[in-house]
Amino acid sequence: PRWLRPVWPRPKIGSVKFRASSAMACFQGGLACIALRRTLLGVGSRAFSAATAAAFRIRKVAVVGAGTLGQQVSFQVAVSGFNVTVLDNSAANLEKAREAHGRFAKLYVDRAGASQARSWRKVAEACPDPQAALDRISYTTDAGEACAECDLVSENVPEVPAVKSAVYSQLHAAAPARTIFTTNSSTLLPSDFAEVTGRPERFLALHFANPIFDGNIGEVMGHAATDKAVYERVVEFAREIHMVPIRLHKEQNGYICNSLLVPWLNSGLWLVTSGVASPEDVDRTWMIAFGSQRGPMQVIDAIGLQTVHAVFSHWGEVLRDETIGKQMLANAALLDAKIKAGHTGIMTGDPLSDTAQGMYSYPDPAYLKNGFLE
């Protein structure tokens, strides 16, 4: 995933600057019948999506989890014109989300023009003032309040199966039967949680890259029982919030994005964990040899050490008898020690202003200094 690179200064090589995220509601009238008929007959997805959008109206969205991606998803949905409620069990996390939304609103204005984020370029014409988006966002620790009259849920809680299962049980009890549930899980499958959602036919994955504003993909992945019309509606919703929909034809742990990303992060961090190289030299090697804007250690800090730790811990246990599983468990142990020491990564999302520790020290980390690649 890419970061907000037009905003940050990049390091230099000589004089050259380097430029651097339970039941299905009844179809409404003849339009929905046409949509269903088109599905059965295999008529083009764009025409079907427009009809399905009318049958599955989305006005209010609940974003569950106020962490790094929950903050971004909720702002993007709001700036795209939807009413949003952010749900978290911590009032402190909700306050951090509110502060993050204020920073995103400032970036939305500061990046107007040629450097505008990909997901904001078109929406900026309809919503020139981000205050309107902020006014559409509410915050609560009450699942009943968040889910009342909710049309779609985006789940963004930690990558821990037991936590997700408990959250889905709570959401099912609070949300209307018609509500579509989506997961933004990094590496887990919809089928792992379909039954506990209480609405397997209305449950699927809508996965975002980090950060979503420049890396504006929406990976849509159903499971065997996902209703095809619901799948198409979520594809259309991804377009409506200015993501590029990426259709997955079958379940895949990690989708496309993280199937590529996780092994890369694991290999890069293993070089540090096993004592082969420093975090800085791992990143320098990747950036220079492959002309990349960022190395794996920088990406770990951007994602957040806690999220990466959760992924490595889970898959390390699943694959513990294989070499990659052993590496993941060792990497998870290294990250666990850092997290316990308060090293969590760029939790505010800005390496120039965040006072934080991760694989690097912030603000003004080494990789943004002139000479880093020399």
PyMOL commands that set and color helices and strands:
alter all, ss='L'
color gray80, all
select helices_A, chain A and resi 5-7+29-41+45-55+68-79+91-110+118-120+123-126+131-135+143-147+161-174+190-192+200-202+228-240+257-273+279-290+296-303+305-318+323-340+366-368
alter helices_A, ss='H'
color red, helices_A
select strands_A, chain A and resi 12-13+16-17+60-64+83-87+137-140+152-155+180-183+203-208+217-221+244-247+356-357+361-362
alter strands_A, ss='S'
color yellow, strands_A
deselect
rebuild
show_as cartoon
